[in-house]
Amino acid sequence: MEPMLSHFMQQLLSQELPMLDSADRARVTELLREHAAAGGGTIETQEDLPGEIRQIMDL
């Protein structure tokens, strides 16, 4: 199975997620799962993230 996030994006999210409240963290996780379930490819850059995640994380 192809990884959902590139190494760079894993690092970015691991640094940024703790700054979000629990509801936003849960929503980001849900959106990433939906992306994977829909057959989305590996997220390599911030621009590849679903729009709602970019909005939540203010990217």
ABEGO torsion letter per residue (X at the ends): XBBABBAAAAAAAAAAAAABBAAAAAAAAAAAAAAAAAGBBBBABAAABBAAAAAAAGX
